[in-house]
């Protein structure tokens, strides 16, 4: 299964994308297509030993910038690298897309070109977080700022299928992120969603708090994109700050330096666990295809791992499983038009 790479999207494009693609093709044997300015991509590719690797180049004359409006970018820049990458999936020339570019434009391109899985109103960006017990999937982390209860229910369904298919969790436990565990907490959105999730054939445990994410209390955490993005950015900032604080304290005197040398393997394991590059990117769940959104400042390792995860996602047919789950359990009981009639909150 071939993976299409938006080679022009990231902060350090196309160098990082090209090197990451070369490493993925060499280490994992994954065929890749680099999409973007052909001359620049070839120049970068010439710096690496790519002989014998299955790497193609697809020219795209336009680039979507980080500050471009997602909707305008997709409509006006029809030959952008991100849109062309998704067109390759639509035509069957690739099975997945990886992009470190404008996340809003990536979502818009995925929805516009590939459409949504039947039954899903809003795709969601999902992110894996390291926890004390292993890993937890959080969604949405930025795709949808304003959500309805049915959207969060769909997120729970998609997250459950992804956790089972990709993370290997047999019976994923779902939690709804709120400002307290008590049923009286939350806002109108979380209270209505809570009632719906109680009716759903999922392993739903109720409200959880922000601190529960890293404790690994549940396997899948559901929230709207505004809250989820704050959680994501706060976590990234905290991880960086902790690393710098530890380094400063260690360098202050001689004894901490000796202690660090003795504990270096443990520190390295810790930093690897909280390194976003280990997880590569965040899958875009809900589109009728595979899209992986990477951090704009992704390094080579992040791109390489995102390609690996995208390839694995496509191989395991996660989208088909999501569609089947929706049709099987939610075709009638959780349609948007019946929400106000059947699940109104007093």
C-alpha positions in Angstrom: 0.0 0.0 0.0 1.5 3.3 -1.1 1.5 6.4 1.1 1.3 9.9 -0.5 3.4 12.6 1.4 2.5 16.3 1.2 6.2 17.2 0.8 5.6 21.0 0.9 3.4 21.3 4.1 5.7 21.4 7.1 7.8 24.2 8.6 11.0 22.6 7.2 9.6 21.3 3.9 10.6 19.6 1.7 13.8 18.4 3.4 12.2 16.8 6.5 9.5 15.1 4.4 11.9 13.7 1.8 14.3 12.3 4.4 11.4 10.9 6.5 10.0 9.2 3.4 13.4 7.8 2.4 13.8 6.3 5.9 10.3 4.9 5.9 10.8 3.3 2.5 14.2 1.8 3.6 13.3 0.7 7.2 9.7 -0.5 6.6 9.6 -1.2 2.9 6.7 1.2 2.4 6.2 2.6 -1.1 5.8 6.4 -1.0 4.9 9.2 -3.4 6.3 12.7 -2.6 3.8 15.4 -3.7 4.9 18.9 -4.4 7.4 21.0 -6.4 9.2 18.4 -8.4 12.5 20.3 -8.8 12.8 21.0 -5.1 11.9 17.4 -4.2 14.4 15.9 -6.6 17.1 18.2 -5.3 16.4 17.0 -1.8 16.2 13.4 -2.8 19.6 13.6 -4.5 21.1 14.2 -1.0 20.0 10.7 0.1 20.8 7.2 -1.0 17.4 6.2 -2.4 18.6 3.6 -4.9 16.3 0.6 -5.0 13.6 2.3 -2.9 10.0 2.6 -4.2 9.8 6.4 -4.2 7.8 8.3 -6.8 7.3 12.1 -7.3 4.0 13.7 -8.2 4.3 17.4 -9.2 2.0 20.0 -7.6 2.5 23.6 -8.4 0.8 25.2 -5.3 1.3 25.1 -1.6 -1.2 25.8 1.2 0.3 28.1 3.8 -0.2 27.8 7.6 -2.2 31.0 7.6 -4.4 30.2 4.5 -8.1 29.7 5.1 -8.8 26.0 4.8 -11.9 26.4 2.7 -10.4 29.1 0.4 -7.2 27.0 0.0 -9.1 23.9 -1.2 -11.3 25.9 -3.6 -8.7 28.3 -5.0 -5.5 26.2 -4.8 -6.7 23.2 -6.8 -3.1 22.1 -7.6 -1.9 22.3 -4.0 0.3 19.5 -2.7 -2.2 18.5 0.0 -5.2 18.4 -2.4 -3.2 16.5 -5.0 -2.1 14.0 -2.3 -5.7 13.2 -1.5 -6.6 13.0 -5.2 -4.0 10.2 -5.4 -6.0 8.3 -2.8 -9.2 8.9 -4.6 -7.8 7.6 -7.8 -6.4 4.5 -6.2 -2.7 5.5 -6.7 -2.2 5.7 -3.0 -3.9 4.4 0.1 -3.1 7.1 2.6 -1.9 10.7 3.0 0.6 12.2 5.5 0.9 16.0 5.9 2.6 18.3 8.3 0.9 21.3 6.8 -2.1 23.4 7.6 -4.2 20.9 9.7 -7.5 22.7 8.8 -6.7 22.5 5.1 -5.7 18.9 5.5 -9.1 18.1 7.1 -10.9 20.2 4.5 -9.1 18.5 1.6 -9.8 15.0 3.1 -13.5 15.8 3.4 -13.8 17.5 0.0 -11.9 14.9 -2.0 -12.6 11.7 -0.2 -15.9 12.6 1.6 -16.9 11.3 5.0 -17.7 7.8 6.2 -21.5 7.3 5.9 -23.1 8.2 9.2 -20.3 10.5 10.4 -21.1 14.2 10.4 -17.7 15.5 11.6 -14.3 13.9 11.2 -12.0 14.2 14.2 -8.3 14.5 14.8 -7.2 11.8 17.3 -3.9 11.9 19.3 -2.3 9.1 21.3 -1.0 10.2 24.7 1.5 8.3 26.9 0.1 7.3 30.3 1.1 5.5 33.5 -0.7 2.4 32.2 0.3 2.6 28.5 -1.5 4.8 25.9 -4.7 6.7 25.7 -6.4 8.1 22.6 -7.9 11.6 22.8 -10.3 13.0 20.2 -11.0 15.6 19.0 -7.8 17.6 19.4 -8.6 20.4 17.1 -10.7 19.5 14.1 -14.1 20.8 15.4 -14.2 23.8 17.8 -18.0 23.7 18.1 -19.7 20.4 18.5 -23.1 18.9 19.1 -23.7 15.8 21.3 -24.1 13.5 18.3 -20.6 14.5 17.1 -19.0 13.5 20.4 -20.9 10.2 20.3 -19.5 9.6 16.8 -16.0 10.5 18.2 -16.5 7.8 20.8 -17.4 5.2 18.2 -14.5 6.0 16.0 -12.1 6.1 18.9 -13.3 2.8 20.1 -12.8 1.2 16.7 -9.3 2.8 16.3 -8.2 1.7 19.8 -9.3 -1.9 19.1 -7.9 -2.1 15.6 -4.7 -0.1 15.9 -3.8 0.0 19.6 -4.7 -3.6 20.2 -7.2 -2.9 23.1 -9.8 -5.6 23.0 -12.6 -3.7 24.9 -11.7 0.0 25.0 -13.1 2.0 27.9 -14.5 5.4 26.9 -14.4 8.6 29.1 -16.0 12.0 28.5 -13.7 14.9 29.5 -15.4 17.3 31.9 -14.5 19.6 34.8 -15.4 17.0 37.4 -16.5 13.4 37.7 -19.9 14.2 39.3 -23.0 14.0 37.0 -23.9 17.6 38.0 -20.6 18.9 36.5 -20.0 19.8 32.9 -21.9 22.0 30.5 -24.9 21.5 28.2 -22.8 19.7 25.6 -21.2 17.2 28.0 -24.5 16.5 29.9 -26.4 15.7 26.8 -23.5 13.6 25.4 -23.3 11.8 28.7 -26.9 10.7 28.4 -26.3 9.5 24.8 -23.2 7.6 25.7 -24.9 5.8 28.5 -27.3 4.4 25.9 -24.6 3.4 23.4 -23.3 -0.2 23.2 -19.8 1.0 24.2 -17.7 0.5 27.4 -18.5 3.9 28.7 -17.3 4.9 32.2 -18.7 8.4 32.4 -17.0 11.7 33.1 -13.3 12.0 33.6 -11.1 14.9 34.5 -8.0 16.3 32.8 -5.6 14.7 35.3 -7.1 11.3 34.5 -5.8 11.3 30.9 -2.2 10.7 31.9 -3.2 8.3 34.7 -4.6 6.0 32.0 -8.0 5.7 33.7 -9.7 5.1 30.3 -8.5 4.1 26.8 -10.3 6.7 24.8 -11.1 10.3 25.9 -13.8 12.2 24.1 -14.1 16.0 24.0 -14.8 18.8 21.5 -11.9 20.2 19.4 -11.5 23.4 21.4 -10.9 21.6 24.7 -8.9 18.9 23.0 -6.5 21.3 21.3 -5.9 23.1 24.6 -5.1 19.7 26.2 -2.7 18.8 23.4 -0.8 22.1 23.4 -0.6 22.2 27.1 0.8 18.7 27.2 3.4 19.5 24.5 4.4 22.6 26.4 4.6 20.8 29.7 6.7 18.1 28.3 9.2 20.6 26.9 9.3 22.6 30.1 9.9 19.6 32.3 12.8 18.5 30.1 14.4 21.9 30.3 13.8 22.2 34.1 15.4 18.9 34.7 18.4 19.8 32.6 18.8 23.1 34.5 18.7 21.4 37.8 21.1 18.7 36.8 23.7 21.3 35.6 23.6 23.3 38.8 26.1 21.2 40.7 28.4 18.2 40.5 26.3 15.6 42.4 23.2 15.9 40.2 25.5 15.4 37.2 26.8 12.1 38.7 23.2 11.1 39.4 22.2 11.8 35.9 25.0 9.7 34.5 23.8 6.8 36.6 20.1 7.3 35.7 20.7 8.2 32.0 19.0 5.1 30.6 15.9 5.9 32.6 15.9 9.5 31.5 16.2 8.4 27.9 13.3 6.0 28.2 11.2 8.7 29.7 12.0 11.3 27.0 11.2 8.7 24.4 7.9 8.0 25.9 6.8 11.7 25.9 8.4 12.5 22.5 5.6 13.3 20.0 7.9 12.1 17.2 7.5 8.5 18.4 3.7 8.7 17.6 4.4 10.4 14.2 1.1 12.1 13.6 -2.6 12.2 14.5 -5.1 10.2 12.4 -8.0 12.0 10.8 -10.9 9.8 11.7 -14.2 9.9 9.8 -13.0 10.6 6.2 -13.6 7.8 3.7 -9.8 7.2 3.4 -6.7 7.5 5.5 -5.2 10.9 6.5 -2.4 11.5 9.0 -1.8 15.0 10.4 1.6 15.8 11.7 3.0 18.7 13.8 4.1 21.6 11.6 7.6 21.4 13.2 7.8 17.6 12.7 11.3 16.2 12.5 12.5 13.3 10.3 11.6 10.7 12.8 8.0 12.0 13.2 7.4 11.9 9.4 8.9 8.4 9.2 6.6 7.1 12.0 3.6 8.9 10.6 4.1 7.1 7.3 4.4 3.8 9.2 1.2 4.5 11.2 -0.7 5.6 8.1 0.3 2.4 6.2 -0.8 0.3 9.2 -4.1 2.1 9.4 -4.8 1.5 5.7 -3.8 -2.2 5.9 -6.1 -3.0 8.8 -9.2 -1.5 7.1 -10.2 0.7 10.1 -12.6 2.8 8.1 -14.6 -0.2 7.0 -14.9 -1.3 10.6 -16.1 2.2 11.7 -18.7 2.2 9.0 -19.9 -1.3 10.0 -20.1 -0.2 13.7 -22.2 2.8 12.8 -24.6 0.9 10.7 -24.9 -2.0 13.2 -25.6 0.0 16.3 -26.4 3.6 15.6 -28.3 3.7 12.3 -31.6 4.8 14.0 -31.1 5.3 17.7 -28.7 8.2 17.5 -29.7 10.2 14.5 -29.4 14.0 15.0 -33.1 14.6 14.4 -34.2 12.5 17.3 -31.8 13.8 19.9 -34.0 16.6 21.1 -37.0 14.3 21.3 -35.5 11.3 23.1 -32.5 12.7 25.1 -33.5 16.2 26.2 -31.9 17.3 29.4 -34.3 18.6 32.1 
